Amino acid sequence: MKKNTVKSGQNLLSLLLLLWFPISGFSQEANLPKAKTDSFWDNVQFGGGLGLAIGNDFTDITVAPSAIYNFNEHFALGTGLQYSRLKQKNFYDSNVVGGTLIGLFNPIEEIQLSLELEQVHVNTTYTDLYDNVKRSFWNTGLYVGGGYRADNVTIGARFNLLFDKDKDLYGDALMPFVRIYF
């Protein structure tokens, strides 16, 4: 009986040693330095624009969140949403909702060039002395732009290549901008 107990003890010890070696080997592998890998979210920046103008019987509110993915220090691609509400009492009422795609190129750290495609739906109501004139339409803009960049802020201007003064939402093809990404 004693030989069985000793044999069982040796078998148990052998089994424990066999199980312990692979576990200790894995634990040492876990302590090795890991290769640095960037996750997707490490290259994403969020930003956008907010606007508010309030005056005598006049309100203009804009909310335009956006996000970009930085492929490297020179190229980024992103998307954004836009909502604007403009109202002048007894004269004009407008809602604008849509989205945008944007490509950014930084040839040097201080200069940012952009290409933007904007698609918005516009609902407007003009009120005159006799009638309300309602318009509902889609407006497409293709903008090329450039600006001066300092850290995460860019100040510049963009030009709408598809601008048509008779059909466009905006009053001019050239528009200034301030772009901020965190």
N, C-alpha and C positions, 0 to 999 in steps of 0.2 A: 504494500500500500504506500510505503514511503517512496518507492521508486516512481510511482504514478504521480505523487504529489510533486516530487522534484521535477519530473518530466513536464507536468502541467505548468509548473512555475517557469521552467525554461521556455516552454512554448509561449506562455503569456508575455514573458520578457522579450522574446524574439518578435512577437507580434507588435508590441508597443514600440520597439526600436524601429521596426519597418514602417510603422505609421508616423513616428516622430521625425525621421530623416526627411521624408518629402515635405512635411509641414515646415520644418526649419529651413529647408532649401527655398521654399516659396517665400517665407518671411524675409529672407535675405534678399531675394529678388525685388521685393516690394520696397526695400530701402535704397535701391539703386536710383540714381538721378534719372528723371523722365525727360524725354525730348520735349522741347517747348512746342506746343501746338496752339494756334489761335483759334478760339471758337468763333462761330459766325457772329455772335453778339458783340465780340470785342471790336469788330469792324463797323458796327452800326452806330450812326449818330442820329439823334432826334432834334427837330427844330420846327421852324415854321414862322407864322406871323399872326399877330393879333392887331386889330385896329378898332378904334372907337372915336367917333366924332359926333358931338352933340351940340346943337345950336338952337336958335329960335325956331321952333316947329320943324327941326331937322334932326335926323338920326342916321348914322352910318356905322354898322357893326360888321366886322370881318373876323372870321376864325379860319386859319389855314395851317393845320398841323402837317408835318412831313417827316420823312426819314430817308436817309441815304446809306448805302453800303460802300465803304471805301475799299476798293480792290488793292490799292497801294497809295503812296503819297501823291500820285498824280491824277488818278482816275477814280470817280465815284458815280454811282447810279442810284436813283431814288424815285420815290413816288410821294404824292401828297393829296390831300383833300382840301376842299374850299367851300365855305359858305359865307355869303354876304347878304346883308339886309340893309336896304337904303330906303328911307322914307322922308318925304317932305310933305307936310300936312296940306291937304287940299290941292296937291299938284301931282305928286309922283310917288309910286310905291314899287319896289323891286326886290325879288329874291333871286339869288344866283347860287347854284350848287353844282359841284363837279369835281374833277380830279386832274392831276398833272403827273407827267413823267419828266424827270430831269436827269441830264448827264452833265457832270462837272469835270473840267480838266484844269489842272494847276501846272502850267509849264514851269513856273518858279513859285516859291512859297507865297509871294505877295500878290500874284496875279491869278485870278480865277475866271475861266471862260465857261460859258454854259450854253446848253441847247435844251429847250423845254417845249413839250407838247402839252397844251392845255385844252381840255374839253369841258365846257360848262353849259348847263341849261339855265335859261333866263326866262323869268316871268315878270312882266312889267305892266303897270297900269298908269296911264296918264289921265289926269282929270283936267278938263277945261270947263268953260262956262256952260257948255251944252251937253257934254257927253263924256263917257269914260272910254278910252282907247286901250284895249288890252293886246299885248303881244307875248307870244311864247315861242322861243326859238333856241336852237343849239348854236353855240359860238365856239369856233376852233381857233386856237392861236398857236403859231410855231415861232418861238422866240430864240434869237441868238443874243447872247449877252456877254458882258465882261465887267469886271470890277476889281477893286483893290481889296486884298484880304489881309487881315491882322488877326492871328489866332483863329477863333471860330466865327468871326464876323466878316462879312463881305459887303461892301457898299459899291453899287454900280448902276448900270442901266441895261435894259434889254429892248430889243426891237422886234416887233411882230411882222414876220415875213408875209403873213396871210391877211394883213390889215386891209379892210375895205371900209372907208368912212361912212358909207351908206348902210352897211349891214352890221358893223362891229359894235360890240358892247362898250368898248372903251373909246374915248374921244381922240386918242392919238396912238400912233404905232410905237412911239418911243416912251418907255416907262422906267422911272427910277426904281431901285429896290434896295432893301437891306435884308441880307440873308444871314441867319444865325443858326448854328448847329452845335449841340452839346454832346 
